[in-house]
């Protein structure tokens, strides 16, 4: 009966929290905005109602704390921000299940041996500012002055947005927290592997490495009708050939790497003008570091092998290595799941998460729940918490093992 009450509270909380993100007919909880403030106030109120002491850090992460007999902290939760026109579950489900799960453990078992904190991290998605992971960067001490100077589409810097929302009052970059010994994040899968395999939960083993950036192609702008094909310096065919070669390379790797060219722009971008320049984005991901290195080498080779007519430039914005989740944590989760006969599988994460930053400094693990039809970052995003109740139970059992 208790689990039914907990699941009902989680379902209702998801719906109520989603209403705080509504603005101008779409859902978007961008960091340090009025929508973020509304959502954070609601989460804070729930934490306090359920026995947590709450506080904010310098960058705006919200924490609910239950002091244990020891100062060592077991941290759980997820991000509270969303992409523009996103869904209800991404990030939010991890925060809300953590609040309810830890509250239920506290009510049943009393004060934990180790201190437990539930967190709602800010700006993981990079939907307002270019880089993202601001909240987790603050916790790990990776936040830099360069990060603070990034601007949103309105020219507002991260620092200005933080200060406007009432954070970053001391004006000092946060240092890595020394009290955290483990982290665990429950999250929706954002893919369809679990659903396809008919599994109710996934124990995450690795998070992909990401190489992301821009490719620049410089040619010569000219008239589309009067310039023969033989004397053109058109960057588009060169870009198309590169895209084709990179895509064929990735396709031959049997789903061990993905390669995406998600955005492109042409100058001047007119139907009757041969473009003078072209810019495209690239996003290459794999849990195999050697494949990321191979992709980097292939891009460099294609650049060097290109003729003199078109100049190619490569700019990397992100070069994140693959991250392995903590093996001891995986083993503990597997033992629990096997004993309880949960329908689970070991799974890699193809998306980035705050946990990939935490794993560089703390023992970190993740639990995935299925996304219906593999849909995420969409209003159609849905995770059935009742179907995935075993994932919630696993989170509770794991936290009990770690902290109680």
Secondary structure, DSSP 8 states (H G I E B T S, - for coil): -HHHHHHHHHHHHHHHHHHTTEETTEE---TTSHHHHHHHHHHHHHHHHTT-EEEE-TT--EEEEE--SEEEEEEEEEE----TT--SSTTHHHHHHHHHHHHHHHHHH-S-SEEEEEEEES--S-SSSSS--HHHHHHHT---HHHHT-B-TTS-BHHHHHHHTT---S-------SSEEEEEEEEE-SSSHHHHTT-SEEEEEEE-EEEEEEEEEE---EETTTS-GGG---HHHHHHHHHHHHHHHHHTTTTS-EEE---EEEES--TTEE-SEEEEEEEEEES-HHHHHHHHHHHHHHHHHS-SSSEEEEEEEEEE--EE--HHHHHHHHHHHHHTT--EEEEEESS--HHHHHTTTSEEEEEEE--GGG--SSTT----TTTTHHHHHHHHHHHHHHH-
